[in-house]
Amino acid sequence: QVQLVESGGGLVHPGGSLRLSCAASRRTFSTYAMGWFRQAPGKEREFVAAMRWSGGNTNYADSVNGRFTISRDNAKNTVYLQMNSLKPEDTAVYYCAADRTISQFMGIGGPDYWGQGTQVTVSS
């Protein structure tokens, strides 16, 4: 079972930045896909960003495209979400997630593996 542990959440003012980290216990496939979802109170979970461990194409929600950047450090089995120009509407619990491929990550039922979540609060 893949275990995912998020860190880096916190409180930030609008326009500020945070970097979330997600450390995976292991990666069984070179094409393993990892990314992020978020969920605000009273709202449905929404996709944020995803990427392949091999790099290449990345996927972003329209709401964060141009402000957030997903990246990884293969040596550390860690994926990052750099969040810039944060807005109050970005406030949510952010969940790291993983699956075999990007298509499976984005597919019906969502990713197979999830972290515990880390709170991001954007407030003035």
TAHU-V953135 format. One record per residue. N is the residue number from 1. RES is the residue in one letter. NEAR is the number of other C-alpha atoms within 10 Angstrom. Layout:
N_RES_NEAR / N_RES_NEAR
//
This chain:
1_Q_9 / 2_V_15 / 3_Q_16 / 4_L_24 / 5_V_18 / 6_E_23 / 7_S_19 / 8_G_16 / 9_G_18 / 10_G_14 / 11_L_16 / 12_V_18 / 13_H_14 / 14_P_17 / 15_G_14 / 16_G_14 / 17_S_17 / 18_L_18 / 19_R_16 / 20_L_21 / 21_S_22 / 22_C_27 / 23_A_19 / 24_A_20 / 25_S_14 / 26_R_13 / 27_R_19 / 28_T_10 / 29_F_12 / 30_S_12 / 31_T_16 / 32_Y_17 / 33_A_25 / 34_M_30 / 35_G_30 / 36_W_26 / 37_F_21 / 38_R_22 / 39_Q_19 / 40_A_17 / 41_P_9 / 42_G_6 / 43_K_9 / 44_E_9 / 45_R_15 / 46_E_13 / 47_F_21 / 48_V_23 / 49_A_25 / 50_A_27 / 51_M_25 / 52_R_23 / 53_W_22 / 54_S_13 / 55_G_11 / 56_G_7 / 57_N_9 / 58_T_14 / 59_N_17 / 60_Y_19 / 61_A_14 / 62_D_11 / 63_S_12 / 64_V_18 / 65_N_12 / 66_G_12 / 67_R_15 / 68_F_20 / 69_T_18 / 70_I_22 / 71_S_20 / 72_R_21 / 73_D_11 / 74_N_12 / 75_A_6 / 76_K_12 / 77_N_15 / 78_T_21 / 79_V_28 / 80_Y_22 / 81_L_23 / 82_Q_16 / 83_M_20 / 84_N_17 / 85_S_15 / 86_L_22 / 87_K_20 / 88_P_15 / 89_E_12 / 90_D_20 / 91_T_20 / 92_A_21 / 93_V_18 / 94_Y_27 / 95_Y_25 / 96_C_31 / 97_A_29 / 98_A_27 / 99_D_23 / 100_R_19 / 101_T_19 / 102_I_22 / 103_S_12 / 104_Q_15 / 105_F_22 / 106_M_17 / 107_G_10 / 108_I_8 / 109_G_8 / 110_G_16 / 111_P_23 / 112_D_13 / 113_Y_16 / 114_W_21 / 115_G_20 / 116_Q_14 / 117_G_22 / 118_T_21 / 119_Q_19 / 120_V_22 / 121_T_21 / 122_V_20 / 123_S_16 / 124_S_10
//
